[in-house]
Amino acid sequence: MSFDYDLFVIGGGSGGVRAARVAAGEAGAKVALAEEDRYGGICVIRGCVPKKLMVFASEYSTMVDDAQAYGWDIQPGAFSWDRFKGKLHAELDRLEGIYRKLLANSGVDSFDARAKLADAHTVELSDGRRFTAKHILIATGGWPTVPEFPGSDLAITPNEIFNLETLPERILIVGGGYIASEFAGIMNGLGVKTTQFYRGPQILRGFDEEARNVIAEGMVEAGVDLRLNTNVVEMREEGGKIRVIDTDGKEQLFDKVMYATGRAPNADNLGLEELGIERGRGGAITVDEYSQTGVPSVYAIGDVTDRVNLTPVAIREGMAFVETVFKGNPTSPDHDLIPTAIFTQPEMGTVGLSEEEAREQEPIEVYAATFKPMQQSFAGRAQRVLMKLVVSKASRKVLGCHIVAPGAGEMIQLAGIAVKMGATKEDFDRTVAVHPTMSEELVTLKTPVRTA
Ligand code: NDP
């Protein structure tokens, strides 16, 4: 049977674009891709990239104070959201253009349309056109969700935050995950009076507890009004503002309320049910270790499969798919020991097991140092940093490395290599310190602070 394409990719985000490019460019496959919105997906258009640029923008406020402490005679000026936003969107347009060009240069046919599966080998576009393909790859990502409660329609989601007309004077951010905690820091840094509600006892559930505590303490120190064990009961519009009634019975007015309470896989109305493609927890597409669904010609990668929802993981899943299907080399994506950064202020970099997870697994030693870093302490800022290693007593391997510090994301990329290679505490110890730096603490931690 002959097909229009060897591969049809649905979704032009990081994972889909990479799979399409590599299948066409390296494996010589005839490839098409459909995207209903903008190319680049969550990461480029409304996630990692604009978020990180906003983190940079928000960090300048404290830099001016620090510069004064270092003897510079400069005065903080006002932040212009309009000026920043104009530049931000121009940059996103540029990046989207690059994504489109990369596809075209690899020989991928791209369609600006929504696509769904008509059968196991046919994709139907929203304009009615149909194409057949030997393989179909679903890489449609996820979408922010807001829980239902009275007034929930007044909330915005992280999708809208990059397009605000004006910066609010006062914002409430609900949630305690990556996005809520990152945006609490961003908004606070931009001079917005920022309150964050989290329903549990500490933000960033699932990460190392000691690290979470240092981050939360740093955020509060920086000015975020962090309210733990608190949730919204009701919201009402009042004179252009939003009145929020919370679980403590307190009422407050905010200009904006942003919900960052998780994302749902984008798997509705794709024709999956008609084909008998199974969906699991939260509606995610169920796949095997090669990202294959129950229908052999259909694969899925990235957030729509809800495995590890990170851009570089979606890219790895896409490349493993191409290896498996187009290069005759069955490869399953490696989801073990993934280093990651959370761009909170202070920032966190982490790889491997938290102290709590490691304790459940085997006897451990914990090495940790918290201190005020030289650059900030000289400027009179009190935020602490944390350098922490969780070590197996039996194998001496470093099971987890947790860093809370300026630049922690950059540091953990490199520490991640050592941990992934199976480095022991003694391997860290015999590495000479780079002095004076914050991360030198990782190779000079002498005695365990705890054993368990
Ligand atoms: P997360 O799933 O990380 O966090 C959701 C948060 O919302 C949790 O704190 C959760 O609480 C809370 N929550 C869920 N439901 C409710 C509710 N009904 N009422 C109140 N609170 C609620 O989602 P995010 O939206 O923060 O991020 C989505 C994904 O994006 C992440 O999983 C991550 O993989 C990715 N991401 C990665 C980044 C990075 O690498 N730096 C940055 C941003 C996003 P509880 O803990 O109690 O369940």
Boltz pocket constraint, residues with backbone or C-beta under 6 A from the ligand:
constraints:
  - pocket:
      binder: B
      contacts: [[A, 147], [A, 174], [A, 175], [A, 176], [A, 177], [A, 178], [A, 179], [A, 180], [A, 182], [A, 198], [A, 199], [A, 200], [A, 204], [A, 205], [A, 231], [A, 260], [A, 261], [A, 262], [A, 263], [A, 308], [A, 309], [A, 310], [A, 340], [A, 341], [A, 342], [A, 343]]
      max_distance: 6.0
